[in-house]
Amino acid sequence: MDLNLNRADYLQVGVTSQKAMKLLPASRYRATQKVVVGDHDGVVMCFGMKKGEAVTVFKTLPGQKIARLELGGVLNTPQEKIFIAAGSEIRGFTKRGKQFLSFETNLTESIKAMHISGSDLFLSASYIYNHYCDCKDQHYYLSGDKINDVICLPVERVLRDVPVLACQDRVLRVLQGSDVMYEIEVPGPPTVLALHNGNGGDSGEDLLYGTSDGKLGLIQITTSKPIHKWEIRNEKKRGGILCIDSFDIVGDGVKDLLVGRDDGMVEVYSFDNANEPVLRFDQTLSESVTSIQGGCVGKDGYDEIVVSTYSGWITGLTTEPIHKESGPGEELKINQEMQNKISSLRSELEHLQYKVLQEREKYQQSSQSSKAKSAVPSFSVNDKFTLNKDDASYSLILEVQTAIDNVLIQSDVPIDLLDVDKNSAVVSFSSCDSESNDNFLLATYRCQANTTRLELKIRSIEGQYGTLQAYVTPRIQPKTCQVRQYLIKPLSLHQRTHFIDHDRPMNTLTLTGQFSFAELHSWVVFCLPEVPEKPPAGECVTFYFQNTFLDTQLESTYRKGEGVFKSDNISTISILKDVLSKEATKRKINLNISYEINEVSVKHTLKLIHPKLEYQLLLAKKVQLIDALKELQVHEGNTNFLIPEYRCILEEADHLQEEYKKQPAHLERLYGMITDLFIDKFKFKGTNVKTKVPLLLEILDSYDQNALIAFFDAA
């Protein structure tokens, strides 16, 4: 059965946070439901649809930004009480809008995530988790990394409280009281948790998770150890997952999986006979999907997927057909209801145009008077700067509540801008004088009309660190701009991992001195991405990292007065030594630095680089041959005289050129890494070999792995 869903926009509220929209339970089977939503203006709004129009049930006054909205009530009864989290406060409303609860928690940070189960309230701020029962403090946990979401298995089914925290360090932490029962590693930073089928599945223990890099999975949380049931890799390179729901939209009696992503993608997964998810439907909206729910809103008897978007649009993807045939052989007719709706929209549009004209004239007149005051209009920017493991690049996503006019990108470190298929903006580069003013990149992206979301990809060079700045200018008057800053760290291509191969040949850097645990942690935060800003609990900590470009590893273990860093790449140790020395000198701390260099690690690193270098050299050669082969093809009229290898190049010409274009300076980057490795190897021996670099580049141009290793050994 094909799934055909038609879009219907209901209304727009203010900017919304993740999981801040819900559908109230229906009064009867497939009856229309009310929608309740909270926004960044602090307004809670409940509305229903009547004759195609949104009718407000209640609307609260503005207040603090609403971070989460959940439904609750007595267990095993319809969950129709509305709870919102704003700042450090929880407020409760009835379905008619009467406030019955105002609970000021003892959290020092704003609430980021919330789950309601009967009289139990599970809350988390950035690093703190709290469990309350009847508004009384029960349990508390301080997480080592940021908490993105919190959920509890259904207590009426598993007969115990099992809270689960989704943490930024790619771990789900299953709690028992105030302690961690066990940890589950997942393939990306988990951003959202949901109960499978809305009730935990057959066992009540099945938990769905979505990650910031677009992966989706199902885990059974048992009392002893987790059972990984399935996982969907993000093969199509879609956005991160922000919301998940279970609802039978296909109508086959089995609940489907509804997924909303931060690139505006809405997906529906059905389950096959083996209970594996299969993609049945997808549709792209123009902005990130913050909440998703299955239900019935527009018209009785027609199921739909209701979503809220970042800028506050409440939209339905409904099974109700747009046109109905009035009889066999007759042409389609727009019914009276549709005609009324069109005329109503036309009159509303004319009224709005007249109002805009009036306000514009009023503003022009006031701006010409001597007492004129021009207020800078405020606008909200949702940004995300994350490292992609697959291609060792950073994604910069900028989303604005109104249309973007242009975005200026400025960097004081050398970076490459990569092509993004989804990006339709026109880019222009300005010349930079990097020697006098540290400007390595100035690029302007001019967006098409009604673009509210822009995605960019950049690749940095390890060892070169600084700041990337984005100047975001929306299409509003008077012109205004917001600046966002992103740190390019010294070891920017390293990603946190939980396991490394201890059998690799490792180089060791040891620091000792009069520094505190917190000071050394702040230096590690400065050098490496994905490290929590706050020092972890305890006297000693170990973090593992993997280089996403080369697959080399780094182990960092440190405590008060001592830090030990081990890596199979000498260049990583060299960068750490230089940066940590500089940071200690800034703070006037005397460091004792010692290192142990493993000669075998150089050959090991060159072998890791080998397949990447060989592939890029072959790709470059093939691309260089394309034009000449095409000329031969035109001249001869066919390709029969060519050897199979050349015919293959011609057949794949477009694909090869596209791949080469997507990876600018890839070969130069690999050459640079090998050159750095060569210089760093001898730097630790106290020898300057920069004069031998031209000879090294000659060997690379006529690349042979054995010849390269021999050169490293001989020099």
C-alpha positions as CSV (number, residue, x, y, z in Angstrom):
1,M,0.0,0.0,0.0
2,D,1.4,3.4,-1.0
3,L,1.3,6.2,1.6
4,N,0.1,9.5,0.2
5,L,0.1,12.4,2.6
6,N,-1.0,16.0,1.8
7,R,0.4,19.0,3.6
8,A,-1.8,21.4,5.6
9,D,-0.3,24.3,7.5
10,Y,-2.5,25.1,10.5
11,L,-0.9,28.1,12.3
12,Q,2.3,29.7,13.4
13,V,3.4,30.4,17.0
14,G,6.8,31.6,18.2
15,V,10.1,29.8,17.9
16,T,9.8,26.3,19.4
17,S,12.2,24.0,21.2
18,Q,12.6,20.2,20.8
19,K,9.6,18.2,22.0
20,A,7.4,21.2,22.9
21,M,4.2,20.1,21.0
22,K,1.7,17.4,21.8
23,L,-1.7,16.2,20.8
24,L,-4.3,15.8,23.6
25,P,-6.0,12.4,23.7
26,A,-9.1,12.0,21.5
27,S,-12.6,11.9,23.0
28,R,-13.5,8.9,20.8
29,Y,-11.8,6.7,18.1
30,R,-10.4,8.8,15.2
31,A,-12.1,12.0,16.5
32,T,-10.2,15.3,16.0
33,Q,-7.7,16.1,18.7
34,K,-6.5,19.4,20.2
35,V,-2.9,20.5,19.7
36,V,-1.0,22.1,22.6
37,V,2.4,23.9,22.0
38,G,4.8,26.0,24.0
39,D,7.2,28.5,22.4
40,H,10.2,30.7,23.2
41,D,7.9,33.6,24.1
42,G,6.7,31.6,27.0
43,V,3.2,31.2,25.6
44,V,1.3,27.9,25.9
45,M,-1.4,27.6,23.2
46,C,-4.0,25.0,22.8
47,F,-6.1,24.9,19.6
48,G,-8.4,22.7,17.6
49,M,-9.6,22.7,13.9
50,K,-13.2,23.6,13.0
51,K,-14.3,23.9,9.4
52,G,-10.7,24.3,8.3
53,E,-10.0,27.1,10.7
54,A,-7.8,27.0,13.9
55,V,-9.9,27.8,16.9
56,T,-8.0,28.7,20.2
57,V,-9.0,26.7,23.3
58,F,-6.7,28.7,25.6
59,K,-3.6,30.8,25.4
60,T,-1.4,31.9,28.3
61,L,0.5,35.2,28.8
62,P,4.1,35.4,27.6
63,G,6.8,34.4,30.1
64,Q,10.1,32.5,30.2
65,K,11.2,30.4,27.2
66,I,9.5,27.0,27.2
67,A,12.1,24.2,26.8
68,R,9.8,21.1,27.0
69,L,6.1,20.2,27.0
70,E,4.8,16.8,28.2
71,L,1.5,15.3,28.9
72,G,0.7,13.5,32.2
73,G,-2.0,12.3,34.5
74,V,-2.8,9.4,36.8
75,L,-1.3,6.1,35.5
76,N,-3.6,4.0,33.2
77,T,-5.9,7.0,32.5
78,P,-5.9,9.4,29.5
79,Q,-2.8,11.6,29.8
80,E,-4.4,15.0,29.3
81,K,-2.7,17.2,31.9
82,I,-0.2,19.6,30.3
83,F,3.2,20.2,32.0
84,I,5.8,22.7,30.7
85,A,9.4,23.4,31.7
86,A,10.5,27.0,31.7
87,G,13.8,28.1,33.3
88,S,14.0,26.0,36.5
89,E,10.2,26.0,37.0
90,I,7.5,23.3,36.1
91,R,4.0,24.5,35.5
92,G,0.9,22.4,35.0
93,F,-2.3,23.2,33.2
94,T,-5.6,21.4,32.6
95,K,-6.8,20.8,29.1
96,R,-9.0,23.9,29.5
97,G,-6.0,26.1,30.4
98,K,-6.5,26.4,34.2
99,Q,-3.1,26.3,36.0
100,F,-3.0,23.8,38.8
101,L,0.7,23.5,39.5
102,S,3.7,25.9,39.8
103,F,6.8,24.1,41.1
104,E,10.1,25.8,41.5
105,T,12.8,23.1,41.4
106,N,16.1,23.4,43.2
107,L,18.0,23.2,39.9
108,T,20.6,26.0,39.4
109,E,20.5,25.6,35.6
110,S,17.6,25.8,33.2
111,I,15.7,22.6,32.6
112,K,16.6,21.0,29.2
113,A,14.6,17.7,29.3
114,M,11.6,16.3,31.2
115,H,9.6,13.1,31.5
116,I,6.3,12.7,33.4
117,S,5.1,9.3,34.8
118,G,2.1,9.5,37.2
119,S,3.3,11.5,40.2
120,D,7.0,11.1,39.2
121,L,8.8,13.9,37.5
122,F,12.2,13.2,35.9
123,L,14.2,16.3,35.0
124,S,17.6,17.2,33.6
125,A,19.5,20.4,33.2
126,S,22.8,20.4,31.2
127,Y,24.7,18.1,33.6
128,I,22.3,17.5,36.5
129,Y,19.5,14.9,36.7
130,N,16.8,15.0,39.4
131,H,13.9,12.7,40.2
132,Y,10.9,14.1,42.1
133,C,7.8,12.3,43.4
134,D,4.8,14.5,44.4
135,C,7.3,17.5,44.0
136,K,9.6,16.0,46.7
137,D,13.2,15.3,45.8
138,Q,14.0,11.6,45.5
139,H,17.2,11.0,43.5
140,Y,20.0,13.1,42.0
141,Y,22.8,12.3,39.6
142,L,25.7,14.5,38.2
143,S,26.6,13.5,34.7
144,G,30.2,13.6,33.3
145,D,28.9,15.0,30.0
146,K,25.8,17.0,28.8
147,I,22.4,15.4,29.1
148,N,20.3,15.8,25.9
149,D,17.2,13.8,26.9
150,V,15.7,11.8,29.8
151,I,13.0,9.1,29.8
152,C,11.7,6.4,32.1
153,L,10.5,2.9,31.2
154,P,6.7,2.6,31.9
155,V,6.6,1.8,35.6
156,E,3.1,0.2,35.3
157,R,4.7,-2.4,33.0
158,V,8.2,-3.0,34.4
159,L,7.1,-2.3,38.0
160,R,10.2,-0.2,38.9
161,D,11.6,3.2,38.0
162,V,14.2,2.8,35.3
163,P,15.3,6.3,34.1
164,V,17.6,6.5,31.1
165,L,19.8,9.6,30.2
166,A,20.9,10.3,26.7
167,C,24.4,11.9,27.1
168,Q,26.5,13.8,24.6
169,D,29.5,11.4,25.0
170,R,27.6,8.8,22.9
171,V,26.4,6.9,26.0
172,L,22.9,6.1,27.3
173,R,23.1,5.9,31.1
174,V,20.6,3.6,32.8
175,L,20.0,4.7,36.4
176,Q,18.9,2.9,39.6
177,G,18.0,5.6,42.1
178,S,21.0,8.0,42.2
179,D,23.5,5.5,40.7
180,V,24.3,4.3,37.2
181,M,23.2,0.6,36.8
182,Y,25.1,0.4,33.4
183,E,26.1,2.4,30.4
184,I,25.2,1.7,26.7
185,E,27.5,3.0,24.0
186,V,25.5,4.2,20.9
187,P,27.0,5.1,17.4
188,G,26.5,8.9,17.8
189,P,25.6,11.6,20.4
190,P,22.0,10.7,21.3
191,T,19.7,13.6,21.0
192,V,16.2,12.1,21.6
193,L,14.7,9.0,23.4
194,A,11.3,7.5,23.0
195,L,9.4,4.4,24.1
196,H,9.0,1.9,21.3
197,N,5.2,1.8,20.3
198,G,4.7,4.5,22.9
199,N,4.6,1.9,25.7
200,G,8.0,0.2,25.5
201,G,7.0,-2.6,23.1
202,D,6.1,-6.2,24.0
203,S,8.3,-6.2,27.1
204,G,7.9,-2.6,28.2
205,E,11.7,-2.3,28.0
206,D,12.2,-1.4,24.3
207,L,13.7,2.1,23.9
208,L,14.2,4.1,20.7
209,Y,17.1,6.6,20.3
210,G,18.0,9.1,17.6
211,T,21.5,10.7,17.3
212,S,22.7,14.1,16.2
213,D,24.4,12.5,13.1
214,G,21.1,10.9,11.9
215,K,21.3,7.3,13.2
216,L,18.3,5.5,14.7
217,G,18.2,2.4,16.9
218,L,16.2,0.2,19.2
219,I,17.6,-1.2,22.5
220,Q,16.0,-3.4,25.1
221,I,16.8,-2.2,28.6
222,T,16.9,-5.4,30.7
223,T,17.9,-5.6,34.4
224,S,21.3,-7.1,33.6
225,K,22.5,-6.0,30.2
226,P,21.2,-4.2,27.2
227,I,20.1,-6.0,24.0
228,H,20.7,-4.1,20.7
229,K,17.8,-5.1,18.4
230,W,18.4,-3.0,15.3
231,E,20.1,0.2,14.0
232,I,19.6,2.3,10.9
233,R,22.8,3.9,9.6
234,N,22.4,7.3,8.0
235,E,23.4,6.2,4.5
236,K,21.6,9.2,2.8
237,K,23.5,11.7,4.9
238,R,20.3,13.3,6.3
239,G,20.1,15.6,9.3
240,G,20.2,14.8,13.0
241,I,17.1,13.3,14.7
242,L,15.2,15.7,16.9
243,C,11.9,13.8,17.6
244,I,10.4,10.3,17.4
245,D,6.8,9.0,17.7
246,S,4.9,5.7,17.1
247,F,1.6,5.8,15.3
248,D,-0.3,3.6,12.8
249,I,-0.4,6.0,9.9
250,V,-0.4,3.2,7.3
251,G,-3.5,1.7,8.8
252,D,-2.4,-1.9,8.9
253,G,-2.9,-2.4,12.7
254,V,0.8,-2.1,13.5
255,K,2.3,1.2,14.8
256,D,4.7,2.8,12.4
257,L,7.8,4.9,13.4
258,L,7.6,8.7,12.8
259,V,10.9,10.5,12.7
260,G,11.6,14.3,12.4
261,R,15.1,15.6,11.5
262,D,16.9,18.9,11.8
263,D,17.2,19.2,8.0
264,G,13.3,19.3,7.8
265,M,13.0,15.6,6.8
266,V,9.9,13.7,8.0
267,E,10.2,9.9,7.7
268,V,7.7,7.0,8.2
269,Y,9.1,3.6,8.9
270,S,7.0,0.4,8.8
271,F,8.1,-2.9,10.2
272,D,8.6,-6.1,8.1
273,N,7.9,-9.7,9.2
274,A,11.3,-9.7,11.0
275,N,10.4,-6.6,13.0
276,E,13.0,-4.6,11.0
277,P,12.2,-1.0,10.1
278,V,11.6,-0.2,6.4
279,L,11.3,3.4,5.0
280,R,7.8,3.9,3.6
281,F,7.5,7.6,3.2
282,D,9.6,10.8,3.4
283,Q,9.0,14.5,2.8
284,T,11.2,17.5,3.3
285,L,9.9,20.7,5.0
286,S,11.9,23.9,4.7
287,E,13.1,24.0,8.4
288,S,14.0,21.6,11.2
289,V,11.2,19.5,12.7
290,T,11.2,20.0,16.5
291,S,8.2,17.8,17.5
292,I,6.3,15.0,15.7
293,Q,3.0,13.3,16.7
294,G,0.6,10.9,15.0
295,G,-3.1,11.6,15.4
296,C,-6.2,13.3,13.9
297,V,-6.4,17.1,13.8
298,G,-7.8,18.4,10.5
299,K,-10.9,16.3,10.1
300,D,-12.6,13.4,11.8
301,G,-11.6,10.0,10.4
302,Y,-8.4,11.1,8.6
303,D,-5.2,10.2,10.3
304,E,-2.2,12.5,10.0
305,I,1.3,13.3,11.1
306,V,1.4,16.6,13.0
307,V,4.8,18.4,13.3
308,S,6.1,21.7,14.8
309,T,9.0,23.4,13.1
310,Y,11.7,25.6,14.5
311,S,10.0,28.9,13.5
312,G,6.8,27.7,15.0
313,W,4.7,26.4,12.1
314,I,2.2,23.6,13.1
315,T,1.8,21.5,10.0
316,G,-0.1,18.4,9.3
317,L,0.7,15.7,6.7
318,T,-2.8,14.2,6.4
319,T,-4.3,11.2,4.7
320,E,-7.3,13.4,3.7
321,P,-7.3,13.8,-0.2
322,I,-7.0,17.3,-1.5
323,H,-9.6,16.8,-4.3
324,K,-12.6,14.5,-4.2
325,E,-14.2,13.2,-7.4
326,S,-17.9,13.9,-7.5
327,G,-18.7,11.1,-9.9
328,P,-17.3,8.8,-12.5
329,G,-16.2,10.6,-15.6
330,E,-16.9,14.1,-14.1
331,E,-14.1,16.6,-13.7
332,L,-12.9,17.5,-10.3
333,K,-14.8,20.3,-8.6
334,I,-13.8,22.5,-5.7
335,N,-16.5,22.2,-3.1
336,Q,-18.2,25.2,-1.3
337,E,-16.0,24.7,1.8
338,M,-12.8,25.1,-0.3
339,Q,-14.2,28.2,-2.1
340,N,-15.0,29.8,1.2
341,K,-11.5,29.0,2.5
342,I,-9.9,30.6,-0.6
343,S,-12.0,33.8,-0.4
344,S,-11.3,34.0,3.4
345,L,-7.5,33.6,2.7
346,R,-7.6,36.3,0.0
347,S,-9.4,38.8,2.2
348,E,-6.9,38.0,5.1
349,L,-4.0,38.5,2.7
350,E,-5.4,41.9,1.4
351,H,-5.9,43.0,5.0
352,L,-2.3,42.1,5.9
353,Q,-0.9,43.8,2.8
354,Y,-2.8,47.0,3.8
355,K,-1.5,46.8,7.4
356,V,2.1,46.3,6.2
357,L,1.7,49.3,3.9
358,Q,0.4,51.4,6.8
359,E,3.2,50.4,9.2
360,R,5.8,51.0,6.5
361,E,4.5,54.6,5.9
362,K,4.3,55.2,9.6
363,Y,8.0,54.0,10.0
364,Q,9.2,56.2,7.1
365,Q,7.5,59.3,8.6
366,S,8.8,58.7,12.1
367,S,12.4,58.0,10.8
368,Q,12.4,61.5,9.1
369,S,11.4,63.3,12.3
370,S,14.1,64.8,14.6
371,K,13.0,62.6,17.6
372,A,13.3,59.3,15.6
373,K,14.5,56.2,17.4
374,S,15.3,53.0,15.5
375,A,15.1,49.8,17.4
376,V,17.2,46.9,16.3
377,P,14.8,44.0,15.6
378,S,15.7,40.8,17.5
379,F,15.7,37.4,15.8
380,S,16.5,33.9,16.9
381,V,19.3,31.9,15.3
382,N,19.6,28.1,15.8
383,D,23.1,26.9,15.0
384,K,25.0,23.6,15.1
385,F,28.7,23.0,14.5
386,T,29.5,19.3,14.5
387,L,32.3,17.0,13.2
388,N,31.2,14.3,10.7
389,K,33.1,11.1,11.2
390,D,32.4,9.8,7.6
391,D,34.3,12.5,5.7
392,A,36.3,14.3,8.5
393,S,34.5,17.6,7.9
394,Y,32.6,20.0,10.1
395,S,28.9,20.8,9.3
396,L,27.8,24.3,10.2
397,I,24.0,24.6,10.2
398,L,22.4,28.0,10.6
399,E,18.7,28.3,10.9
400,V,16.8,31.6,11.4
401,Q,13.1,32.2,12.3
402,T,12.8,34.5,9.2
403,A,14.3,34.4,5.7
404,I,18.1,34.7,5.5
405,D,19.4,37.4,3.2
406,N,23.1,36.6,3.4
407,V,25.8,34.9,5.6
408,L,29.4,36.1,5.7
409,I,31.9,33.5,6.8
410,Q,35.3,34.7,8.1
411,S,38.1,32.6,9.4
412,D,41.5,33.4,10.9
413,V,42.8,29.9,10.2
414,P,43.2,28.1,6.9
415,I,40.0,26.0,6.1
416,D,38.5,24.5,3.0
417,L,34.8,25.1,2.1
418,L,33.3,21.9,0.7
419,D,30.2,21.6,-1.6
420,V,26.9,20.8,0.0
421,D,24.1,19.3,-2.3
422,K,21.3,20.8,-0.2
423,N,22.8,24.3,-0.4
424,S,21.3,26.5,-3.1
425,A,22.9,29.8,-2.0
426,V,25.3,31.6,-4.3
427,V,28.8,31.9,-2.8
428,S,31.4,34.5,-3.6
429,F,34.9,34.7,-2.2
430,S,36.8,37.9,-1.3
431,S,40.6,38.2,-1.4
432,C,42.3,38.0,2.0
433,D,45.6,39.4,3.3
434,S,46.5,36.6,5.7
435,E,49.9,38.1,6.6
436,S,48.8,41.5,7.9
437,N,45.3,40.8,9.4
438,D,45.1,37.0,10.0
439,N,42.2,36.6,7.5
440,F,42.5,33.3,5.7
441,L,38.9,33.1,4.4
442,L,36.1,35.6,3.5
443,A,33.1,34.1,1.8
444,T,29.6,35.4,1.3
445,Y,26.6,33.2,0.8
446,R,23.6,35.0,-0.8
447,C,20.5,33.0,-0.1
448,Q,17.4,32.6,-2.4
449,A,14.1,34.0,-1.3
450,N,12.4,32.3,1.7
451,T,15.6,30.3,2.7
452,T,15.5,30.0,6.5
453,R,18.2,27.2,6.8
454,L,21.7,27.2,5.4
455,E,24.1,24.2,5.7
456,L,27.9,24.6,5.1
457,K,30.7,22.1,5.2
458,I,34.3,23.0,6.2
459,R,37.5,21.0,6.6
460,S,40.2,22.2,9.0
461,I,44.0,21.4,9.3
462,E,45.2,20.0,12.5
463,G,47.7,22.1,14.3
464,Q,46.3,25.3,13.0
465,Y,43.7,26.7,15.4
466,G,41.6,29.9,15.8
467,T,38.1,31.1,15.2
468,L,35.5,30.8,12.5
469,Q,32.8,33.6,12.5
470,A,29.5,33.6,10.8
471,Y,27.7,37.0,10.3
472,V,24.0,36.2,9.7
473,T,21.8,38.9,8.1
474,P,18.1,38.2,7.7
475,R,15.7,39.8,5.3
476,I,14.2,42.3,7.8
477,Q,14.2,46.1,8.1
478,P,16.1,47.9,9.5
479,K,19.1,45.8,8.5
480,T,20.6,43.9,11.4
481,C,23.1,41.1,11.8
482,Q,24.1,38.5,14.4
483,V,27.6,37.1,14.8
484,R,28.2,33.5,15.8
485,Q,31.7,32.2,16.7
486,Y,33.0,28.7,16.5
487,L,36.4,27.5,17.8
488,I,38.6,25.5,15.4
489,K,40.6,23.5,17.9
490,P,44.3,22.4,17.5
491,L,43.2,18.7,17.2
492,S,40.0,19.6,15.5
493,L,39.6,16.3,13.5
494,H,39.7,14.1,16.6
495,Q,36.4,12.6,17.9
496,R,35.6,11.0,21.2
497,T,35.5,7.2,21.3
498,H,35.2,4.7,24.2
499,F,37.7,2.0,23.0
500,I,41.1,2.1,21.3
501,D,43.5,-0.5,20.1
502,H,46.2,-0.7,22.9
503,D,48.4,-2.9,20.7
504,R,49.4,-0.1,18.4
505,P,52.9,1.4,18.6
506,M,52.4,4.5,20.8
507,N,54.4,7.7,21.4
508,T,54.1,9.2,24.9
509,L,54.0,12.8,26.1
510,T,54.2,13.4,29.9
511,L,53.6,16.7,31.6
512,T,54.3,17.4,35.3
513,G,54.1,20.7,37.2
514,Q,52.3,22.9,39.7
515,F,48.9,22.8,37.9
516,S,45.4,21.8,39.2
517,F,43.2,19.1,37.7
518,A,40.8,21.8,36.5
519,E,43.6,23.8,34.8
520,L,44.8,20.8,32.9
521,H,41.2,19.9,32.0
522,S,40.7,23.4,30.6
523,W,43.8,22.9,28.4
524,V,42.4,19.6,27.1
525,V,39.1,21.3,26.3
526,F,41.0,24.0,24.4
527,C,42.9,21.3,22.3
528,L,40.2,18.7,21.6
529,P,36.5,18.7,20.6
530,E,33.8,16.8,22.4
531,V,35.3,17.1,25.8
532,P,32.8,18.3,28.5
533,E,33.5,21.9,29.7
534,K,33.2,21.0,33.4
535,P,36.0,18.8,34.9
536,P,34.6,15.3,35.5
537,A,34.1,14.0,39.0
538,G,37.0,12.2,40.6
539,E,40.8,12.7,40.9
540,C,41.8,11.2,37.6
541,V,40.2,10.9,34.1
542,T,40.9,9.1,30.9
543,F,39.6,10.1,27.5
544,Y,40.0,8.2,24.2
545,F,40.0,9.9,20.8
546,Q,40.2,8.8,17.1
547,N,41.3,11.0,14.2
548,T,38.4,10.9,11.7
549,F,40.7,11.6,8.8
550,L,43.6,9.1,9.4
551,D,42.1,6.7,12.0
552,T,45.0,7.3,14.4
553,Q,44.3,7.3,18.1
554,L,45.0,9.4,21.2
555,E,44.7,8.4,24.9
556,S,44.8,11.2,27.5
557,T,45.0,10.5,31.2
558,Y,45.5,13.3,33.7
559,R,45.2,14.3,37.3
560,K,46.4,17.1,39.5
561,G,50.1,17.8,38.6
562,E,50.4,15.2,35.9
563,G,49.1,14.5,32.4
564,V,50.0,11.6,30.1
565,F,49.1,11.6,26.4
566,K,49.7,8.6,24.1
567,S,49.2,8.5,20.3
568,D,50.3,6.3,17.4
569,N,50.8,9.6,15.4
570,I,53.9,11.6,16.2
571,S,52.3,14.8,14.8
572,T,49.4,14.6,17.3
573,I,52.0,14.5,20.2
574,S,53.9,17.4,18.6
575,I,50.8,19.5,18.3
576,L,49.9,18.8,21.9
577,K,53.4,19.6,23.1
578,D,53.4,23.0,21.4
579,V,49.9,24.1,22.4
580,L,50.1,22.9,26.0
581,S,53.5,24.6,26.4
582,K,52.0,27.9,25.1
583,E,49.0,27.7,27.3
584,A,51.1,27.0,30.4
585,T,53.4,29.9,29.5
586,K,50.4,32.2,29.2
587,R,49.4,31.3,32.8
588,K,53.0,31.5,34.0
589,I,53.0,27.8,35.0
590,N,56.3,26.0,34.9
591,L,55.9,22.7,32.9
592,N,58.3,19.7,32.9
593,I,57.8,18.0,29.6
594,S,59.2,14.5,28.7
595,Y,58.4,12.3,25.7
596,E,59.1,8.8,24.4
597,I,59.1,8.4,20.7
598,N,58.4,4.9,19.1
599,E,60.1,4.7,15.7
600,V,57.7,1.9,14.6
601,S,54.8,4.3,14.9
602,V,56.0,6.3,11.9
603,K,55.8,3.3,9.5
604,H,52.4,2.4,11.1
605,T,51.0,5.9,10.4
606,L,52.3,5.9,6.8
607,K,50.6,2.5,6.3
608,L,47.3,4.1,7.6
609,I,47.7,7.0,5.1
610,H,48.7,4.6,2.2
611,P,45.2,3.5,0.9
612,K,43.8,7.1,1.1
613,L,46.8,8.6,-0.7
614,E,46.8,5.8,-3.4
615,Y,43.1,6.4,-4.0
616,Q,43.4,10.1,-4.3
617,L,46.4,9.9,-6.7
618,L,44.5,7.5,-8.9
619,L,41.4,9.7,-8.8
620,A,43.5,12.8,-9.8
621,K,45.1,10.9,-12.7
622,K,41.8,9.7,-14.0
623,V,40.3,13.2,-13.9
624,Q,43.3,14.6,-15.8
625,L,42.8,12.0,-18.5
626,I,39.0,12.7,-19.0
627,D,39.4,15.8,-21.3
628,A,42.0,14.1,-23.6
629,L,39.8,10.9,-23.8
630,K,36.8,12.9,-24.7
631,E,38.7,14.6,-27.5
632,L,39.8,11.2,-28.8
633,Q,36.1,10.0,-28.7
634,V,34.9,13.0,-30.7
635,H,37.8,12.6,-33.2
636,E,37.3,8.9,-33.8
637,G,33.5,8.8,-33.4
638,N,33.6,5.8,-31.0
639,T,35.6,4.3,-28.1
640,N,36.1,0.8,-29.4
641,F,39.8,1.3,-30.0
642,L,40.4,2.3,-26.3
643,I,41.6,-0.2,-23.7
644,P,38.8,-1.2,-21.2
645,E,40.4,0.9,-18.4
646,Y,40.1,4.1,-20.5
647,R,36.6,3.2,-21.6
648,C,35.6,2.8,-18.0
649,I,37.0,6.3,-17.2
650,L,34.9,7.8,-19.9
651,E,31.8,6.0,-18.7
652,E,32.3,7.2,-15.1
653,A,33.6,10.7,-16.1
654,D,30.7,12.7,-14.5
655,H,30.9,10.7,-11.3
656,L,34.7,11.0,-11.1
657,Q,34.6,14.8,-11.7
658,E,31.9,15.2,-9.1
659,E,33.9,13.2,-6.5
660,Y,37.0,15.2,-7.3
661,K,35.1,18.5,-7.0
662,K,33.7,17.5,-3.6
663,Q,37.1,16.9,-2.2
664,P,39.2,20.0,-3.0
665,A,42.8,20.0,-1.8
666,H,42.4,16.4,-0.5
667,L,45.6,15.3,-2.1
668,E,47.4,18.5,-0.8
669,R,46.1,17.8,2.6
670,L,47.6,14.2,2.6
671,Y,50.9,15.6,1.3
672,G,50.8,18.1,4.2
673,M,50.2,15.4,6.8
674,I,53.1,13.3,5.5
675,T,55.4,16.4,5.4
676,D,54.4,17.2,9.0
677,L,55.0,13.7,10.1
678,F,58.5,13.8,8.5
679,I,59.4,17.1,10.2
680,D,57.9,16.1,13.6
681,K,59.8,12.8,13.6
682,F,63.2,14.6,13.4
683,K,62.1,17.5,15.5
684,F,61.9,15.2,18.5
685,K,65.5,14.1,17.7
686,G,66.6,17.7,17.6
687,T,67.2,17.8,13.8
688,N,65.8,20.3,11.3
689,V,65.0,18.5,8.0
690,K,63.0,21.3,6.3
691,T,65.6,21.5,3.5
692,K,64.8,17.9,2.6
693,V,61.0,18.6,2.1
694,P,61.3,19.3,-1.7
695,L,62.9,15.8,-2.1
696,L,60.1,14.3,-0.1
697,L,57.5,16.0,-2.4
698,E,59.3,14.5,-5.4
699,I,59.0,11.0,-4.0
700,L,55.3,11.7,-3.3
701,D,54.7,12.8,-6.9
702,S,56.0,9.4,-8.1
703,Y,54.4,7.7,-5.1
704,D,55.6,4.3,-4.0
705,Q,55.0,3.1,-0.4
706,N,58.3,1.3,0.0
707,A,60.3,4.2,-1.4
708,L,58.5,6.6,1.0
709,I,59.2,4.4,4.0
710,A,62.9,4.0,2.9
711,F,63.2,7.8,2.6
712,F,61.8,8.3,6.2
713,D,64.3,5.7,7.5
714,A,67.3,7.0,5.6
715,A,66.8,10.7,6.4
